[in-house]
Amino acid sequence: MDEGKAYPMNDGTNQGFGMPTQPQAAGQPQGAGQAQAADRPQYGQPQTAGQPASFQPQAFQPSQQPGYAQPQAVPAAGFAAPAAPAAQVAAAPAKQSHSGLIALGIVAAAIVLIFGIGAASCSAAIGSLSSIGSAGDASNLSTYGDSVAVITMSGTIGYDGSACSPEGLRAALKSVEADDDIKAVVLRVNSGGGTSTAGEEMSQLIAGFDKPIVVSSASINCSAAYEISSQADYIYVNHSTAIGAIGTIMQTYDASELLDKLGIKVNSIASAESKDSSYGTRPLTDEEREYYQNLVSQINAQFVSSVASGRGMSVAQVQELATGMEFTGDDAVANGLADEIGTYDDALAKAAELGGIKGDFDVVHADPSRSDLASLLGISGSTKVSISADDLAAALAKLDEAHTVR
């Protein structure tokens, strides 16, 4: 109920805002309440002779009408009077709400302008990286001056189109190769490995790349990720980096005993007796186990050979380290799997050195995984972003203009 307004009592008689109703007999609380509100002497209302005691002010019973206790304090004769103040009270919140909408509009306009200016200036200053994620696409990555490109390989090695896949890495390297201003690449690695075939393909891409590549290892650089890293020109690690884990694994499971307990019988109809050997419905035979072991050994031999070639070590040296266990960064530097303890910034500096850059250089990101957001916002993935003074002045003018609009 709005304070400052007086409302008539709803006693079921559907009477309006005119004179109060005639007194009702005692024992009718609602009618009595209206009569009390209308006939209290302190409000200057005329008293009729012979009024029953129930109509005197002291007989008012607020408990019977709890929702109407406050408005009864207003004189009954002035029902129309509160109309003007009520309209004024109602108008104030509407004005505040309007101001709030204007403020929200200004904030929204500012956000749109910021993104719009960033998109326009980035597009004018550098080429967009939003198409890097498409396999086989020569991105229009553009730079101005000597630069080092960064490719972030974070996640499981596989075939998802990101920098952790042959398709994504190939597209990123192709973009970097097409830009003469990019002199070298930093491959930022944080991966525990993944599919052996994807790792093999990606290691070949790194080995066949013409520009220098420096690896910056984050928390983990193991298995297939290390096979890829081993083909780089230089490998940095942190003291606590887990690196190596040279090895290959293949797993099958045997749920035959569980199926027996559940009373489930599997009938396999196959073209050869070993076709269902990896389905988990029966144990492997000795011949099948030997076959799979030979398969794993073949794949691992390729892994070891790739690492040996990339690190300039003998196969025997790498085989000795191929225990499947990872090493710390310190141990990796000591055993030859890494070159030096260093940070991401150290890797950038080393890449610039190997690329023949003298003095300052720029850093651009060529990550396929960044392209989706960049494409959505219409901005570049490069870190070389500039906004001119004219653009800034125009933005401020538009913001001031938006502030005055109602």
C-alpha positions as CSV (number, residue, x, y, z in Angstrom):
1,M,0.0,0.0,0.0
2,D,1.5,3.4,-0.9
3,E,1.9,5.8,2.0
4,G,0.2,9.1,1.6
5,K,-2.9,7.7,-0.1
6,A,-6.3,7.1,1.6
7,Y,-8.4,4.2,0.4
8,P,-12.0,3.5,1.2
9,M,-12.9,0.4,3.1
10,N,-14.2,-2.5,1.1
11,D,-17.3,-3.5,3.1
12,G,-19.0,-5.2,0.2
13,T,-21.4,-2.3,-0.4
14,N,-19.4,-1.1,-3.5
15,Q,-19.8,2.5,-2.3
16,G,-17.4,5.0,-3.8
17,F,-15.4,7.9,-2.4
18,G,-18.4,10.1,-1.4
19,M,-19.8,10.6,2.1
20,P,-19.3,7.8,4.6
21,T,-22.0,5.2,4.9
22,Q,-24.7,5.2,7.6
23,P,-23.7,3.6,10.9
24,Q,-24.5,-0.1,11.1
25,A,-25.6,-2.0,14.1
26,A,-23.0,-3.1,16.7
27,G,-21.5,-6.5,16.0
28,Q,-20.6,-5.7,12.3
29,P,-16.8,-4.9,12.5
30,Q,-16.3,-3.7,8.9
31,G,-19.2,-1.3,8.9
32,A,-18.4,-0.2,12.4
33,G,-14.8,0.5,11.3
34,Q,-16.0,2.8,8.5
35,A,-18.4,4.6,10.7
36,Q,-15.6,5.2,13.2
37,A,-13.3,6.5,10.5
38,A,-16.0,8.9,9.3
39,D,-17.4,10.1,12.7
40,R,-14.4,10.7,15.0
41,P,-15.0,14.0,16.7
42,Q,-11.3,15.1,16.6
43,Y,-11.6,15.5,12.8
44,G,-14.4,18.0,13.1
45,Q,-17.1,15.7,11.8
46,P,-20.7,16.4,13.1
47,Q,-21.9,14.2,15.8
48,T,-25.4,12.8,15.6
49,A,-27.3,12.8,18.8
50,G,-27.8,9.5,20.4
51,Q,-24.8,7.7,18.8
52,P,-24.3,4.3,20.2
53,A,-21.2,3.7,22.3
54,S,-19.8,1.4,19.6
55,F,-19.3,4.4,17.3
56,Q,-17.0,6.3,19.8
57,P,-13.3,6.4,18.9
58,Q,-12.3,4.2,21.8
59,A,-14.3,1.4,20.3
60,F,-12.0,1.1,17.2
61,Q,-10.7,-2.4,16.8
62,P,-7.6,-2.5,14.6
63,S,-7.1,-6.2,15.0
64,Q,-10.2,-6.9,12.9
65,Q,-8.8,-4.8,9.9
66,P,-5.0,-5.0,10.2
67,G,-4.4,-4.0,6.5
68,Y,-6.4,-0.7,6.9
69,A,-5.1,0.5,10.3
70,Q,-2.7,3.1,8.9
71,P,-5.0,4.8,6.3
72,Q,-7.8,5.3,8.9
73,A,-5.7,8.1,10.4
74,V,-6.6,10.2,7.4
75,P,-9.9,12.2,7.5
76,A,-12.7,10.6,5.7
77,A,-13.8,13.9,4.2
78,G,-10.5,14.3,2.4
79,F,-10.5,11.2,0.2
80,A,-9.8,13.2,-2.9
81,A,-7.2,15.5,-1.3
82,P,-4.3,12.9,-1.2
83,A,-4.6,12.5,-5.0
84,A,-2.0,15.3,-5.8
85,P,0.7,14.1,-3.3
86,A,0.2,10.5,-4.4
87,A,0.8,11.5,-8.0
88,Q,4.0,13.3,-7.0
89,V,5.3,10.3,-5.0
90,A,4.6,8.0,-8.0
91,A,6.4,10.3,-10.4
92,A,9.7,10.2,-8.5
93,P,10.5,6.5,-9.0
94,A,9.7,6.8,-12.7
95,K,12.3,9.6,-13.0
96,Q,14.9,7.5,-11.2
97,S,14.1,4.5,-13.4
98,H,14.6,6.7,-16.5
99,S,18.0,7.9,-15.2
100,G,19.0,4.3,-14.6
101,L,18.1,3.4,-18.2
102,I,20.2,6.3,-19.5
103,A,23.2,5.2,-17.3
104,L,22.9,1.6,-18.6
105,G,22.7,2.9,-22.2
106,I,25.9,4.9,-21.7
107,V,27.7,1.9,-20.3
108,A,26.5,-0.3,-23.1
109,A,27.5,2.3,-25.7
110,A,31.0,2.6,-24.1
111,I,31.5,-1.1,-24.3
112,V,30.4,-1.3,-27.9
113,L,32.6,1.7,-28.8
114,I,35.6,0.1,-27.1
115,F,35.3,-3.1,-29.0
116,G,34.4,-1.3,-32.2
117,I,37.5,0.9,-32.0
118,G,39.7,-2.0,-31.1
119,A,38.4,-4.0,-34.0
120,A,38.8,-1.2,-36.5
121,S,42.2,-0.2,-35.4
122,C,43.4,-3.8,-35.2
123,S,42.1,-4.4,-38.7
124,A,43.8,-1.3,-40.0
125,A,47.1,-2.0,-38.2
126,I,47.5,-5.8,-38.7
127,G,45.9,-8.7,-40.5
128,S,43.4,-10.9,-38.7
129,L,44.4,-14.3,-37.3
130,S,40.8,-15.5,-37.2
131,S,41.3,-17.9,-40.1
132,I,44.4,-19.7,-38.8
133,G,42.3,-22.5,-37.3
134,S,41.2,-23.8,-40.7
135,A,43.5,-26.5,-42.0
136,G,45.3,-25.6,-45.2
137,D,44.4,-22.0,-44.9
138,A,47.2,-19.4,-45.5
139,S,46.3,-16.8,-42.9
140,N,46.8,-13.2,-43.6
141,L,48.9,-12.8,-40.5
142,S,50.8,-9.5,-41.0
143,T,53.6,-7.8,-39.0
144,Y,55.6,-4.6,-39.1
145,G,59.2,-5.2,-38.2
146,D,61.1,-8.1,-36.8
147,S,58.9,-10.4,-34.9
148,V,58.8,-13.7,-33.0
149,A,55.6,-15.8,-33.3
150,V,54.2,-17.8,-30.4
151,I,52.3,-21.1,-30.8
152,T,50.7,-22.5,-27.7
153,M,50.3,-26.2,-27.6
154,S,48.3,-26.9,-24.4
155,G,46.2,-30.1,-24.0
156,T,46.0,-33.6,-25.4
157,I,47.8,-34.4,-28.7
158,G,45.2,-35.6,-31.1
159,Y,43.0,-34.5,-34.1
160,D,40.9,-31.7,-32.8
161,G,42.0,-28.9,-35.1
162,S,43.8,-27.0,-32.4
163,A,47.6,-26.4,-32.1
164,C,47.6,-29.8,-30.4
165,S,46.8,-31.4,-33.7
166,P,48.6,-31.9,-37.1
167,E,46.0,-29.8,-38.9
168,G,46.1,-26.9,-36.5
169,L,49.9,-26.9,-36.2
170,R,50.4,-27.1,-39.9
171,A,48.1,-24.1,-40.5
172,A,49.9,-22.0,-37.8
173,L,53.3,-22.8,-39.2
174,K,52.1,-22.1,-42.7
175,S,51.0,-18.6,-41.6
176,V,54.3,-17.9,-39.8
177,E,56.3,-19.1,-42.8
178,A,54.4,-16.8,-45.2
179,D,55.4,-13.7,-43.1
180,D,58.9,-12.5,-43.8
181,D,58.9,-10.3,-40.7
182,I,58.6,-13.3,-38.4
183,K,62.1,-14.6,-37.9
184,A,61.5,-17.4,-35.3
185,V,58.9,-19.3,-33.3
186,V,58.4,-20.1,-29.7
187,L,56.4,-23.3,-29.1
188,R,54.8,-23.0,-25.7
189,V,54.2,-26.6,-24.5
190,N,52.0,-27.8,-21.7
191,S,50.9,-31.3,-22.6
192,G,51.2,-34.8,-21.2
193,G,51.0,-36.4,-24.6
194,G,48.3,-38.2,-26.6
195,T,47.9,-40.2,-29.8
196,S,51.2,-41.6,-31.1
197,T,50.3,-41.0,-34.8
198,A,49.4,-37.4,-34.2
199,G,52.6,-36.9,-32.3
200,E,54.6,-38.5,-35.2
201,E,53.0,-36.2,-37.8
202,M,53.5,-33.1,-35.7
203,S,57.2,-33.9,-35.0
204,Q,57.8,-34.1,-38.7
205,L,56.2,-30.7,-39.2
206,I,58.6,-29.2,-36.6
207,A,61.6,-31.0,-38.0
208,G,60.8,-29.7,-41.6
209,F,60.2,-26.1,-40.6
210,D,62.8,-23.6,-41.9
211,K,62.7,-20.9,-39.3
212,P,64.2,-21.5,-35.8
213,I,61.8,-23.0,-33.2
214,V,62.5,-22.7,-29.4
215,V,60.4,-24.7,-27.0
216,S,59.3,-23.2,-23.7
217,S,58.1,-26.0,-21.4
218,A,55.4,-25.2,-18.9
219,S,54.4,-27.7,-16.1
220,I,54.5,-30.8,-18.3
221,N,56.1,-31.8,-21.6
222,C,55.7,-35.6,-21.9
223,S,55.3,-38.5,-24.2
224,A,54.0,-37.4,-27.7
225,A,54.4,-33.8,-26.7
226,Y,58.0,-34.4,-26.0
227,E,58.5,-36.2,-29.3
228,I,57.2,-33.0,-31.0
229,S,59.4,-30.8,-28.8
230,S,62.5,-32.9,-29.5
231,Q,62.5,-31.6,-33.1
232,A,62.9,-28.0,-32.0
233,D,66.2,-26.1,-32.1
234,Y,66.3,-25.4,-28.4
235,I,64.3,-26.6,-25.4
236,Y,63.8,-24.6,-22.2
237,V,62.4,-26.2,-19.0
238,N,61.6,-25.0,-15.5
239,H,63.2,-26.7,-12.6
240,S,60.0,-28.5,-11.7
241,T,58.8,-29.2,-15.3
242,A,57.8,-32.9,-15.8
243,I,59.4,-33.8,-19.1
244,G,60.2,-37.0,-21.1
245,A,58.1,-40.0,-20.3
246,I,59.4,-41.6,-23.5
247,G,57.3,-44.7,-24.1
248,T,54.2,-46.2,-25.7
249,I,51.3,-47.9,-24.2
250,M,48.3,-49.9,-25.5
251,Q,45.5,-51.1,-23.2
252,T,42.8,-53.8,-23.5
253,Y,40.5,-54.9,-20.7
254,D,38.9,-58.2,-19.7
255,A,35.4,-58.0,-18.4
256,S,34.6,-61.7,-19.0
257,E,34.3,-62.6,-15.3
258,L,32.0,-59.7,-14.6
259,L,29.8,-60.7,-17.6
260,D,29.6,-64.3,-16.2
261,K,28.5,-63.0,-12.8
262,L,25.8,-61.0,-14.5
263,G,24.7,-63.9,-16.6
264,I,25.6,-62.1,-19.8
265,K,26.9,-64.2,-22.7
266,V,28.5,-62.5,-25.7
267,N,28.4,-64.3,-29.1
268,S,31.1,-63.0,-31.4
269,I,30.7,-63.6,-35.1
270,A,33.9,-62.5,-36.8
271,S,36.0,-63.2,-39.8
272,A,39.0,-64.2,-37.7
273,E,39.4,-65.6,-34.3
274,S,41.4,-62.6,-33.0
275,K,39.1,-60.0,-34.3
276,D,37.4,-59.6,-30.9
277,S,40.6,-59.7,-28.9
278,S,40.4,-56.1,-27.9
279,Y,36.7,-56.0,-27.1
280,G,37.1,-57.0,-23.5
281,T,34.7,-59.9,-23.6
282,R,37.4,-62.6,-23.1
283,P,41.0,-62.8,-22.0
284,L,43.8,-62.4,-24.5
285,T,45.5,-65.6,-25.7
286,D,49.3,-65.8,-25.4
287,E,49.7,-65.3,-29.1
288,E,47.5,-62.2,-29.1
289,R,49.4,-60.7,-26.2
290,E,52.7,-61.3,-28.0
291,Y,51.3,-59.8,-31.1
292,Y,50.2,-56.6,-29.4
293,Q,53.5,-56.4,-27.5
294,N,55.4,-56.4,-30.8
295,L,53.1,-53.7,-32.2
296,V,53.8,-51.5,-29.2
297,S,57.5,-52.1,-29.5
298,Q,57.5,-51.1,-33.2
299,I,55.7,-47.8,-32.5
300,N,58.0,-47.1,-29.5
301,A,61.1,-47.7,-31.7
302,Q,59.9,-45.0,-34.1
303,F,59.4,-42.7,-31.0
304,V,63.0,-43.4,-29.8
305,S,64.4,-42.9,-33.2
306,S,62.6,-39.6,-33.7
307,V,63.9,-38.2,-30.3
308,A,67.4,-39.4,-31.1
309,S,67.4,-37.6,-34.4
310,G,66.0,-34.4,-33.0
311,R,68.3,-34.2,-30.0
312,G,71.4,-35.3,-31.7
313,M,71.7,-38.4,-29.5
314,S,72.3,-42.0,-30.3
315,V,69.3,-44.5,-30.3
316,A,71.1,-46.3,-27.5
317,Q,71.3,-43.1,-25.4
318,V,67.6,-42.4,-25.8
319,Q,66.6,-46.0,-25.3
320,E,68.3,-45.9,-21.9
321,L,66.1,-43.0,-21.0
322,A,62.9,-44.5,-22.5
323,T,61.6,-46.0,-19.3
324,G,58.2,-44.4,-19.6
325,M,59.0,-42.2,-16.6
326,E,59.2,-38.4,-16.6
327,F,62.2,-36.4,-15.4
328,T,62.4,-33.0,-13.7
329,G,63.7,-30.1,-15.6
330,D,67.1,-30.3,-13.9
331,D,67.5,-34.0,-14.7
332,A,66.4,-33.4,-18.3
333,V,69.2,-30.8,-18.8
334,A,71.7,-33.2,-17.2
335,N,70.7,-36.2,-19.4
336,G,70.4,-34.2,-22.7
337,L,66.6,-34.2,-23.1
338,A,66.5,-30.4,-22.6
339,D,69.0,-27.6,-23.1
340,E,68.6,-25.1,-20.4
341,I,66.6,-23.9,-17.4
342,G,64.7,-20.8,-18.4
343,T,61.4,-18.9,-18.5
344,Y,59.0,-18.0,-21.3
345,D,60.8,-14.7,-21.7
346,D,64.1,-16.5,-22.0
347,A,62.6,-18.6,-24.8
348,L,61.5,-15.4,-26.6
349,A,65.0,-13.9,-26.4
350,K,66.6,-17.1,-27.6
351,A,64.2,-17.3,-30.5
352,A,65.1,-13.7,-31.5
353,E,68.8,-14.6,-31.2
354,L,68.5,-17.7,-33.4
355,G,66.4,-15.7,-35.9
356,G,69.1,-13.0,-36.2
357,I,67.0,-10.2,-34.7
358,K,69.1,-7.3,-33.4
359,G,67.5,-5.1,-30.9
360,D,63.8,-4.9,-30.1
361,F,61.2,-7.2,-31.6
362,D,57.5,-7.7,-31.6
363,V,55.6,-10.8,-30.4
364,V,52.6,-12.1,-32.4
365,H,50.4,-15.1,-31.4
366,A,49.6,-17.6,-34.1
367,D,47.4,-20.0,-32.0
368,P,44.6,-21.8,-33.9
369,S,42.8,-22.1,-30.5
370,R,42.5,-18.3,-30.3
371,S,40.8,-17.9,-33.6
372,D,37.2,-18.7,-32.6
373,L,37.0,-15.8,-30.1
374,A,38.9,-13.5,-32.4
375,S,36.5,-14.3,-35.2
376,L,33.5,-13.7,-33.0
377,L,34.7,-10.3,-31.9
378,G,36.2,-9.4,-35.3
379,I,39.6,-8.6,-33.8
380,S,43.1,-9.9,-34.4
381,G,44.8,-12.4,-32.2
382,S,48.1,-10.4,-32.5
383,T,49.4,-8.5,-29.5
384,K,50.5,-5.6,-31.7
385,V,47.4,-3.4,-31.2
386,S,47.4,0.4,-31.6
387,I,44.7,3.0,-31.3
388,S,45.4,6.4,-32.9
389,A,44.7,9.7,-31.1
390,D,42.0,10.6,-33.7
391,D,40.2,7.3,-33.0
392,L,40.3,8.0,-29.3
393,A,39.0,11.6,-29.8
394,A,36.2,10.3,-32.0
395,A,35.3,7.7,-29.4
396,L,35.1,10.3,-26.6
397,A,32.9,12.6,-28.8
398,K,30.5,9.7,-29.5
399,L,30.5,8.8,-25.8
400,D,29.6,12.4,-24.8
401,E,26.9,12.4,-27.5
402,A,25.4,9.2,-26.1
403,H,25.4,10.8,-22.7
404,T,23.1,13.6,-23.8
405,V,20.6,11.4,-25.6
406,R,17.5,10.5,-23.6
